[in-house]
Amino acid sequence: MSDCGCEVTIKNNEQKKVLYWLLGINAVLFVAEFGVGWFAQSTALIADSLDMLADAVVYGIGLYAVGRAAHHKARAALTSGYFQLVLAVLIIIDIARRAWFGSEPASGLMMAMGSVALIGNVICLLLIRKHRHGDVNMRASWIFSSNDVIANLGVILGGAVVAWLNLRWPDIIIGAVIAVIVSRGAMMILADARKELAEPDVKKTSCNGNQ
């Protein structure tokens, strides 16, 4: 009975708990950051909030994949990567819109909201750290959370530079950098998922002995 796979069940339950926390934190941060970003006319905050939305969806997909066969997990990660790319395109569209029509980003709100988001994402990193070498979806979660911390620091820096120079371009530049970070993370996950799909199927066992 020690080979029944009960340790896998424990691990899956741990992963589910972590992913639920990540999903909740990112969903709340998306709503808060998007609202503040829109009010503050900040491309960087809106870009970061859309990154949070993408992550929330990714974690939801990860929850679907927990406990499933390896190829299901890889396909779920593949979906996550493509969704990230779509969000990166939306960020670029918003950047172009604000660059063309203009904006007056509120630097104080940028730094304040960026700091709140940074705290939330550091918590996410601490939660996922134990599972960062797990299956493809848990590895994806680690990459996304790491990217979020970098993006949050960029938003804070962008707000500081906007206040210092009294120009809107640092905000737009940070938004573009976040779009690149999101795209890079998506490409990493897509490559990882495709590598998993290319490998031979792992023999599946269950406590009932079915294959």
Backbone as CSV, one residue per row, in Angstrom:
resi,resn,N_x,N_y,N_z,CA_x,CA_y,CA_z,C_x,C_y,C_z
1,MET,0.823,-1.208,0.000,0.000,0.000,0.000,0.862,1.264,0.000
2,SER,2.157,1.107,0.417,3.026,2.276,0.453,3.309,2.807,-0.944
3,ASP,3.083,1.962,-1.991,3.308,2.394,-3.369,2.021,2.836,-4.050
4,CYS,0.983,3.041,-3.270,-0.335,3.353,-3.834,-0.382,4.750,-4.446
5,GLY,0.533,5.626,-4.046,0.530,6.984,-4.593,-0.093,7.991,-3.655
6,CYS,-0.266,7.617,-2.380,-0.910,8.539,-1.434,-0.084,9.804,-1.247
7,GLU,1.255,9.693,-1.379,2.104,10.871,-1.246,1.834,11.854,-2.376
8,VAL,1.409,11.342,-3.534,1.047,12.212,-4.655,-0.205,13.002,-4.314
9,THR,-1.161,12.346,-3.665,-2.393,13.015,-3.255,-2.098,14.159,-2.294
10,ILE,-1.183,13.909,-1.349,-0.804,14.954,-0.404,-0.182,16.132,-1.143
11,LYS,0.713,15.822,-2.089,1.358,16.884,-2.850,0.332,17.668,-3.662
12,ASN,-0.618,16.965,-4.275,-1.639,17.641,-5.060,-2.476,18.574,-4.200
13,ASN,-2.814,18.122,-2.980,-3.585,18.971,-2.082,-2.798,20.213,-1.686
14,GLU,-1.495,20.051,-1.474,-0.642,21.194,-1.154,-0.596,22.174,-2.328
15,GLN,-0.482,21.632,-3.540,-0.446,22.480,-4.729,-1.758,23.240,-4.898
16,LYS,-2.872,22.557,-4.662,-4.169,23.213,-4.778,-4.288,24.380,-3.807
17,LYS,-3.864,24.149,-2.574,-3.948,25.209,-1.560,-3.123,26.415,-1.984
18,VAL,-1.905,26.170,-2.469,-1.033,27.262,-2.915,-1.659,28.001,-4.096
19,LEU,-2.165,27.260,-5.070,-2.746,27.873,-6.261,-4.002,28.681,-5.937
20,TYR,-4.798,28.213,-4.978,-5.975,28.984,-4.558,-5.553,30.329,-3.971
21,TRP,-4.496,30.313,-3.158,-3.996,31.563,-2.587,-3.464,32.489,-3.679
22,LEU,-2.695,31.930,-4.606,-2.153,32.733,-5.701,-3.269,33.326,-6.551
23,LEU,-4.280,32.510,-6.835,-5.421,32.974,-7.628,-6.133,34.120,-6.923
24,GLY,-6.391,33.953,-5.629,-7.099,34.988,-4.877,-6.324,36.288,-4.797
25,ILE,-5.034,36.198,-4.486,-4.203,37.397,-4.353,-4.131,38.147,-5.678
26,ASN,-3.908,37.421,-6.772,-3.778,38.078,-8.076,-5.098,38.646,-8.572
27,ALA,-6.210,37.984,-8.270,-7.515,38.502,-8.683,-7.818,39.819,-7.967
28,VAL,-7.551,39.867,-6.665,-7.790,41.094,-5.899,-6.874,42.214,-6.380
29,LEU,-5.592,41.884,-6.597,-4.643,42.897,-7.056,-5.000,43.408,-8.453
30,PHE,-5.520,42.533,-9.316,-5.922,42.971,-10.654,-7.008,44.043,-10.568
31,VAL,-8.049,43.760,-9.778,-9.165,44.706,-9.657,-8.678,46.040,-9.082
32,ALA,-7.892,45.958,-7.998,-7.412,47.177,-7.351,-6.472,47.963,-8.259
33,GLU,-5.526,47.269,-8.884,-4.513,47.954,-9.683,-5.085,48.513,-10.973
34,PHE,-6.025,47.802,-11.582,-6.637,48.312,-12.809,-7.427,49.588,-12.511
35,GLY,-8.187,49.555,-11.401,-8.964,50.734,-11.032,-8.081,51.939,-10.735
36,VAL,-7.032,51.719,-9.952,-6.111,52.810,-9.623,-5.363,53.272,-10.882
37,GLY,-4.972,52.311,-11.719,-4.255,52.650,-12.943,-5.082,53.499,-13.888
38,TRP,-6.357,53.164,-14.010,-7.243,53.934,-14.880,-7.429,55.348,-14.336
39,PHE,-7.620,55.445,-13.020,-7.810,56.755,-12.385,-6.533,57.577,-12.470
40,ALA,-5.377,56.915,-12.308,-4.090,57.611,-12.310,-3.549,57.847,-13.711
41,GLN,-4.253,57.363,-14.747,-3.813,57.473,-16.144,-2.406,56.890,-16.330
42,SER,-2.185,55.738,-15.693,-0.861,55.119,-15.727,-0.843,53.867,-16.600
43,THR,-0.078,53.934,-17.672,0.107,52.770,-18.535,0.792,51.642,-17.778
44,ALA,1.761,51.988,-16.942,2.498,50.973,-16.198,1.589,50.201,-15.255
45,LEU,0.715,50.913,-14.530,-0.200,50.241,-13.604,-1.212,49.372,-14.345
46,ILE,-1.738,49.863,-15.448,-2.701,49.071,-16.217,-2.023,47.843,-16.803
47,ALA,-0.806,48.016,-17.303,-0.055,46.873,-17.834,0.190,45.841,-16.740
48,ASP,0.572,46.317,-15.560,0.832,45.412,-14.446,-0.452,44.717,-13.999
49,SER,-1.579,45.444,-14.033,-2.852,44.840,-13.630,-3.278,43.745,-14.617
50,LEU,-3.047,43.974,-15.909,-3.377,42.947,-16.901,-2.474,41.732,-16.744
51,ASP,-1.250,41.971,-16.307,-0.355,40.864,-15.994,-0.924,40.057,-14.831
52,MET,-1.483,40.760,-13.838,-2.127,40.079,-12.703,-3.316,39.244,-13.174
53,LEU,-4.100,39.807,-14.102,-5.245,39.080,-14.645,-4.780,37.805,-15.343
54,ALA,-3.737,37.941,-16.148,-3.198,36.772,-16.846,-2.752,35.713,-15.845
55,ASP,-2.098,36.154,-14.781,-1.622,35.208,-13.772,-2.792,34.515,-13.076
56,ALA,-3.840,35.282,-12.768,-5.011,34.690,-12.116,-5.613,33.595,-12.984
57,VAL,-5.698,33.868,-14.286,-6.229,32.860,-15.212,-5.293,31.650,-15.261
58,VAL,-3.992,31.910,-15.265,-3.000,30.841,-15.286,-3.147,29.946,-14.055
59,TYR,-3.332,30.563,-12.897,-3.473,29.776,-11.676,-4.765,28.972,-11.689
60,GLY,-5.819,29.546,-12.283,-7.059,28.801,-12.429,-6.876,27.575,-13.313
61,ILE,-6.134,27.748,-14.404,-5.827,26.631,-15.294,-4.953,25.613,-14.576
62,GLY,-4.030,26.117,-13.751,-3.181,25.230,-12.967,-3.989,24.380,-12.013
63,LEU,-5.024,24.963,-11.414,-5.902,24.197,-10.512,-6.614,23.086,-11.276
64,TYR,-7.024,23.380,-12.502,-7.648,22.353,-13.336,-6.684,21.201,-13.589
65,ALA,-5.388,21.525,-13.736,-4.406,20.510,-14.112,-3.905,19.671,-12.940
66,VAL,-4.080,20.146,-11.698,-3.560,19.413,-10.538,-4.161,18.012,-10.473
67,GLY,-3.300,17.024,-10.357,-3.749,15.638,-10.234,-4.039,14.961,-11.556
68,ARG,-3.937,15.685,-12.655,-4.218,15.094,-13.966,-2.936,14.531,-14.585
69,ALA,-3.119,13.824,-15.685,-1.981,13.206,-16.368,-1.028,14.280,-16.889
70,ALA,0.227,13.853,-17.128,1.275,14.790,-17.524,0.912,15.561,-18.793
71,HIS,0.298,14.884,-19.767,-0.011,15.588,-21.018,-1.122,16.619,-20.817
72,HIS,-2.041,16.355,-19.856,-3.071,17.356,-19.536,-2.424,18.589,-18.907
73,LYS,-1.451,18.353,-18.017,-0.761,19.461,-17.376,0.007,20.291,-18.400
74,ALA,0.650,19.614,-19.350,1.416,20.321,-20.371,0.511,21.157,-21.264
75,ARG,-0.649,20.600,-21.627,-1.588,21.346,-22.471,-2.180,22.536,-21.715
76,ALA,-2.397,22.359,-20.410,-2.882,23.469,-19.595,-1.846,24.583,-19.552
77,ALA,-0.575,24.213,-19.399,0.499,25.207,-19.395,0.599,25.896,-20.745
78,LEU,0.375,25.141,-21.817,0.402,25.708,-23.165,-0.672,26.783,-23.305
79,THR,-1.867,26.490,-22.808,-2.963,27.459,-22.821,-2.593,28.703,-22.031
80,SER,-1.943,28.505,-20.874,-1.507,29.627,-20.047,-0.542,30.532,-20.805
81,GLY,0.408,29.916,-21.506,1.385,30.689,-22.259,0.751,31.521,-23.353
82,TYR,-0.189,30.919,-24.096,-0.861,31.666,-25.160,-1.687,32.817,-24.591
83,PHE,-2.322,32.582,-23.444,-3.124,33.639,-22.833,-2.229,34.803,-22.429
84,GLN,-1.049,34.496,-21.907,-0.101,35.552,-21.558,0.274,36.386,-22.779
85,LEU,0.465,35.727,-23.919,0.806,36.459,-25.138,-0.322,37.403,-25.555
86,VAL,-1.569,36.952,-25.417,-2.719,37.801,-25.751,-2.734,39.038,-24.860
87,LEU,-2.478,38.848,-23.564,-2.455,39.983,-22.643,-1.319,40.946,-22.988
88,ALA,-0.187,40.404,-23.428,0.936,41.263,-23.823,0.530,42.164,-24.993
89,VAL,-0.223,41.614,-25.934,-0.708,42.399,-27.078,-1.651,43.509,-26.605
90,LEU,-2.542,43.189,-25.655,-3.471,44.199,-25.127,-2.705,45.317,-24.420
91,ILE,-1.645,44.958,-23.715,-0.819,45.971,-23.058,-0.196,46.898,-24.094
92,ILE,0.308,46.319,-25.179,0.924,47.121,-26.241,-0.094,48.063,-26.877
93,ILE,-1.329,47.597,-27.038,-2.388,48.444,-27.601,-2.652,49.637,-26.690
94,ASP,-2.711,49.398,-25.380,-2.950,50.494,-24.439,-1.779,51.478,-24.443
95,ILE,-0.569,50.949,-24.562,0.611,51.815,-24.632,0.523,52.733,-25.851
96,ALA,0.177,52.144,-26.995,0.062,52.927,-28.227,-1.029,53.989,-28.099
97,ARG,-2.151,53.622,-27.485,-3.265,54.562,-27.319,-2.849,55.762,-26.477
98,ARG,-2.175,55.485,-25.359,-1.790,56.582,-24.466,-0.642,57.406,-25.057
99,ALA,0.236,56.759,-25.806,1.323,57.500,-26.455,0.761,58.457,-27.505
100,TRP,-0.310,58.026,-28.167,-0.898,58.840,-29.234,-1.786,59.952,-28.678
101,PHE,-2.668,59.598,-27.734,-3.643,60.568,-27.218,-3.143,61.334,-25.996
102,GLY,-2.065,60.853,-25.389,-1.513,61.556,-24.235,-2.086,61.063,-22.911
103,SER,-1.374,61.365,-21.842,-1.816,61.001,-20.497,-1.035,61.825,-19.490
104,GLU,-1.571,61.897,-18.272,-0.907,62.611,-17.187,-0.862,61.684,-15.976
105,PRO,0.082,60.737,-15.961,0.138,59.757,-14.875,0.404,60.395,-13.513
106,ALA,-0.328,59.899,-12.499,-0.149,60.381,-11.128,0.946,59.553,-10.462
107,SER,2.102,60.145,-10.288,3.260,59.402,-9.793,3.054,58.852,-8.386
108,GLY,2.378,59.617,-7.525,2.147,59.157,-6.160,1.316,57.884,-6.115
109,LEU,0.256,57.848,-6.916,-0.588,56.649,-6.974,0.179,55.478,-7.580
110,MET,1.018,55.762,-8.563,1.825,54.706,-9.173,2.718,54.032,-8.130
111,MET,3.410,54.842,-7.346,4.331,54.282,-6.357,3.584,53.572,-5.229
112,ALA,2.456,54.147,-4.803,1.687,53.548,-3.712,1.097,52.201,-4.123
113,MET,0.439,52.165,-5.281,-0.176,50.923,-5.743,0.887,49.906,-6.125
114,GLY,1.981,50.368,-6.710,3.079,49.466,-7.043,3.652,48.800,-5.808
115,SER,3.722,49.545,-4.701,4.236,48.989,-3.450,3.295,47.937,-2.873
116,VAL,1.991,48.208,-2.940,1.002,47.223,-2.468,1.090,45.951,-3.295
117,ALA,1.177,46.111,-4.616,1.273,44.949,-5.504,2.566,44.179,-5.246
118,LEU,3.645,44.889,-4.951,4.928,44.244,-4.666,4.816,43.356,-3.426
119,ILE,4.189,43.871,-2.390,4.003,43.079,-1.171,3.201,41.821,-1.473
120,GLY,2.108,41.979,-2.243,1.276,40.828,-2.595,2.050,39.782,-3.377
121,ASN,2.886,40.218,-4.307,3.620,39.270,-5.145,4.804,38.632,-4.428
122,VAL,5.384,39.333,-3.462,6.420,38.707,-2.636,5.792,37.571,-1.819
123,ILE,4.591,37.802,-1.317,3.868,36.743,-0.607,3.629,35.553,-1.538
124,CYS,3.239,35.840,-2.783,3.031,34.773,-3.767,4.320,33.981,-3.998
125,LEU,5.438,34.678,-4.101,6.721,34.014,-4.307,7.055,33.087,-3.141
126,LEU,6.809,33.548,-1.928,7.078,32.729,-0.753,6.183,31.491,-0.733
127,LEU,4.941,31.656,-1.194,4.003,30.529,-1.212,4.412,29.476,-2.244
128,ILE,4.871,29.924,-3.410,5.167,29.006,-4.510,6.587,28.464,-4.456
129,ARG,7.436,29.057,-3.627,8.863,28.711,-3.617,9.107,27.215,-3.439
130,LYS,8.369,26.583,-2.560,8.548,25.164,-2.274,8.247,24.293,-3.486
131,HIS,7.381,24.786,-4.372,6.921,23.982,-5.511,7.537,24.435,-6.833
132,ARG,8.559,25.295,-6.785,9.078,25.893,-8.025,9.751,24.878,-8.943
133,HIS,10.112,23.705,-8.437,10.719,22.669,-9.266,9.730,21.523,-9.538
134,GLY,8.438,21.791,-9.344,7.420,20.761,-9.539,7.054,20.565,-10.999
135,ASP,5.769,20.250,-11.271,5.350,20.007,-12.650,5.339,21.307,-13.438
136,VAL,5.022,21.201,-14.724,5.152,22.333,-15.633,4.291,23.522,-15.208
137,ASN,3.116,23.261,-14.621,2.249,24.364,-14.202,2.772,25.067,-12.955
138,MET,3.378,24.308,-12.046,3.960,24.924,-10.867,5.209,25.729,-11.246
139,ARG,5.965,25.221,-12.213,7.122,25.983,-12.702,6.652,27.277,-13.368
140,ALA,5.534,27.181,-14.089,4.970,28.371,-14.728,4.554,29.394,-13.670
141,SER,3.952,28.912,-12.593,3.512,29.805,-11.520,4.693,30.529,-10.896
142,TRP,5.813,29.833,-10.738,7.015,30.448,-10.183,7.545,31.541,-11.118
143,ILE,7.580,31.253,-12.422,8.055,32.238,-13.400,7.173,33.475,-13.401
144,PHE,5.844,33.263,-13.389,4.921,34.392,-13.427,5.049,35.259,-12.175
145,SER,5.162,34.629,-11.004,5.287,35.384,-9.759,6.605,36.157,-9.719
146,SER,7.675,35.541,-10.216,8.971,36.227,-10.273,8.902,37.441,-11.195
147,ASN,8.256,37.266,-12.351,8.100,38.373,-13.291,7.282,39.505,-12.689
148,ASP,6.274,39.141,-11.890,5.416,40.151,-11.264,6.206,41.050,-10.325
149,VAL,7.102,40.451,-9.554,7.920,41.235,-8.624,8.776,42.235,-9.400
150,ILE,9.366,41.783,-10.501,10.179,42.669,-11.339,9.321,43.803,-11.899
151,ALA,8.117,43.454,-12.359,7.214,44.466,-12.920,6.801,45.478,-11.860
152,ASN,6.517,45.022,-10.649,6.129,45.933,-9.565,7.242,46.924,-9.244
153,LEU,8.474,46.417,-9.192,9.621,47.302,-8.948,9.741,48.333,-10.066
154,GLY,9.436,47.895,-11.297,9.469,48.815,-12.433,8.427,49.911,-12.311
155,VAL,7.233,49.554,-11.842,6.166,50.546,-11.661,6.581,51.585,-10.624
156,ILE,7.148,51.120,-9.514,7.592,52.035,-8.461,8.685,52.972,-8.996
157,LEU,9.644,52.390,-9.713,10.718,53.194,-10.312,10.155,54.188,-11.317
158,GLY,9.222,53.731,-12.135,8.601,54.611,-13.123,7.889,55.785,-12.470
159,GLY,7.171,55.511,-11.375,6.490,56.586,-10.652,7.469,57.603,-10.105
160,ALA,8.595,57.105,-9.596,9.611,58.007,-9.052,10.203,58.899,-10.144
161,VAL,10.456,58.309,-11.315,11.041,59.086,-12.419,10.035,60.084,-12.979
162,VAL,8.747,59.680,-13.039,7.705,60.608,-13.486,7.663,61.820,-12.565
163,ALA,7.741,61.582,-11.243,7.721,62.680,-10.271,8.964,63.555,-10.401
164,TRP,10.098,62.919,-10.664,11.378,63.644,-10.744,11.454,64.531,-11.993
165,LEU,11.084,63.946,-13.150,11.210,64.670,-14.417,9.933,65.401,-14.825
166,ASN,8.819,65.074,-14.163,7.520,65.646,-14.514,7.172,65.389,-15.982
167,LEU,7.459,64.143,-16.425,7.163,63.701,-17.781,6.366,62.400,-17.733
168,ARG,5.573,62.144,-18.778,4.768,60.926,-18.812,5.497,59.747,-19.439
169,TRP,6.584,60.011,-20.157,7.237,58.944,-20.918,7.821,57.822,-20.065
170,PRO,8.329,58.098,-18.866,8.802,56.967,-18.048,7.695,55.954,-17.756
171,ASP,6.462,56.437,-17.568,5.328,55.547,-17.331,5.074,54.668,-18.548
172,ILE,5.114,55.245,-19.728,4.887,54.496,-20.965,6.012,53.494,-21.203
173,ILE,7.244,53.912,-20.910,8.395,53.013,-21.093,8.290,51.805,-20.168
174,ILE,7.903,52.034,-18.905,7.752,50.925,-17.961,6.646,49.987,-18.424
175,GLY,5.562,50.548,-18.951,4.485,49.718,-19.494,4.994,48.821,-20.607
176,ALA,5.856,49.382,-21.477,6.427,48.596,-22.571,7.347,47.504,-22.036
177,VAL,8.114,47.829,-21.006,9.006,46.834,-20.400,8.190,45.681,-19.810
178,ILE,7.074,46.014,-19.160,6.214,44.969,-18.599,5.671,44.071,-19.701
179,ALA,5.310,44.675,-20.841,4.827,43.883,-21.976,5.895,42.900,-22.438
180,VAL,7.143,43.344,-22.452,8.254,42.465,-22.828,8.427,41.346,-21.809
181,ILE,8.331,41.684,-20.514,8.469,40.685,-19.458,7.378,39.626,-19.571
182,VAL,6.139,40.073,-19.811,5.021,39.137,-19.959,5.245,38.233,-21.168
183,SER,5.680,38.826,-22.277,5.923,38.040,-23.491,7.039,37.029,-23.279
184,ARG,8.100,37.449,-22.611,9.231,36.553,-22.345,8.794,35.383,-21.462
185,GLY,8.022,35.681,-20.417,7.526,34.621,-19.549,6.647,33.648,-20.307
186,ALA,5.804,34.191,-21.185,4.923,33.335,-21.983,5.728,32.403,-22.881
187,MET,6.767,32.931,-23.507,7.590,32.111,-24.396,8.318,31.009,-23.621
188,MET,8.759,31.323,-22.397,9.420,30.321,-21.567,8.468,29.184,-21.216
189,ILE,7.232,29.538,-20.859,6.246,28.518,-20.506,5.860,27.695,-21.730
190,LEU,5.695,28.340,-22.878,5.349,27.614,-24.101,6.443,26.617,-24.465
191,ALA,7.693,27.043,-24.326,8.814,26.148,-24.628,8.835,24.962,-23.663
192,ASP,8.595,25.242,-22.387,8.590,24.181,-21.379,7.458,23.198,-21.641
193,ALA,6.268,23.732,-21.961,5.106,22.874,-22.205,5.306,22.016,-23.456
194,ARG,5.863,22.603,-24.506,6.105,21.837,-25.739,7.136,20.744,-25.515
195,LYS,8.119,21.035,-24.676,9.118,20.029,-24.342,8.472,18.860,-23.614
196,GLU,7.559,19.178,-22.692,6.845,18.133,-21.964,6.001,17.280,-22.914
197,LEU,5.314,17.949,-23.843,4.453,17.224,-24.780,5.261,16.341,-25.723
198,ALA,6.496,16.716,-25.981,7.343,15.943,-26.893,7.923,14.695,-26.242
199,GLU,7.912,14.647,-24.909,8.467,13.491,-24.215,7.490,12.320,-24.245
200,PRO,8.019,11.071,-24.167,7.148,9.893,-24.138,6.216,9.953,-22.938
201,ASP,5.007,9.409,-23.112,4.032,9.403,-22.014,4.571,8.607,-20.836
202,VAL,4.369,9.171,-19.661,4.768,8.478,-18.444,3.692,7.463,-18.088
203,LYS,4.132,6.298,-17.666,3.181,5.249,-17.314,2.293,5.718,-16.176
204,LYS,1.006,5.601,-16.346,0.052,6.092,-15.357,-0.409,4.924,-14.488
205,THR,-0.428,5.143,-13.196,-0.921,4.151,-12.254,-1.915,4.803,-11.326
206,SER,-2.718,4.023,-10.672,-3.675,4.529,-9.696,-3.749,3.564,-8.545
207,CYS,-4.396,3.972,-7.515,-4.536,3.110,-6.341,-5.342,1.869,-6.664
208,ASN,-6.140,1.901,-7.723,-6.945,0.741,-8.110,-6.178,-0.202,-9.026
209,GLY,-4.954,0.233,-9.412,-4.151,-0.611,-10.288,-4.499,-0.464,-11.737
210,ASN,-5.373,0.532,-12.116,-5.732,0.741,-13.518,-4.635,1.503,-14.230
211,GLN,-4.487,1.308,-15.545,-3.499,2.008,-16.347,-4.171,2.705,-17.511
